[in-house]
Amino acid sequence: MAKEKRAQIQLKCEECGKINYWTEKNTDNTKEKLSLKKFCRHCRQHTLHSEAKMKKSKK
């Protein structure tokens, strides 16, 4: 079986620490943590959002 290249990640606000966004990234192309400037509805301003650890779901 092929290795899955896309991984789901959470984007957490650097100012307030709340998780606002979920997205996917290609693990083959992007080895380092992802950081994007996005709008935080809790801070009500554009702030830096960085990749956070995903919690494992029970199945």
C-alpha positions in Angstrom: 0.0 0.0 0.0 1.1 3.5 -0.7 2.0 5.9 2.1 -0.5 8.7 2.6 1.0 12.0 1.6 -1.6 14.4 2.9 -1.9 14.9 6.6 -4.6 16.8 8.5 -3.3 19.6 10.7 -4.8 22.2 13.0 -3.9 25.9 12.9 -3.6 27.5 16.3 -3.5 31.3 17.0 -0.2 32.5 18.4 -1.9 35.4 20.3 -4.8 33.6 22.2 -3.9 30.0 21.7 -7.3 28.9 20.3 -7.6 26.4 17.4 -9.5 28.2 14.6 -8.7 26.3 11.4 -8.2 22.8 10.0 -6.4 22.1 6.8 -4.2 19.5 5.0 -0.6 19.6 4.0 1.6 17.5 1.8 4.1 15.8 4.1 6.5 15.0 1.3 6.9 18.6 0.2 6.6 20.4 3.5 8.7 18.9 6.3 8.7 22.0 8.6 5.7 23.3 10.6 3.3 25.4 8.6 2.6 29.1 9.7 0.0 31.3 8.0 -1.4 34.7 8.7 -5.1 34.2 9.2 -8.0 36.1 10.8 -8.7 35.1 14.4 -12.4 35.6 15.4 -11.5 35.6 19.1 -8.8 38.3 18.8 -10.7 40.0 16.0 -7.6 40.7 14.0 -5.2 39.0 11.6 -2.6 37.0 13.5 0.0 34.3 12.9 -1.5 30.8 13.1 0.9 27.9 13.3 0.6 24.1 13.1 -0.6 22.4 16.3 -0.6 18.7 17.3 -3.7 16.7 16.4 -5.4 14.7 19.1 -5.8 11.0 18.3 -9.4 10.0 17.8 -10.6 6.7 19.3 -12.1 4.3 16.8 
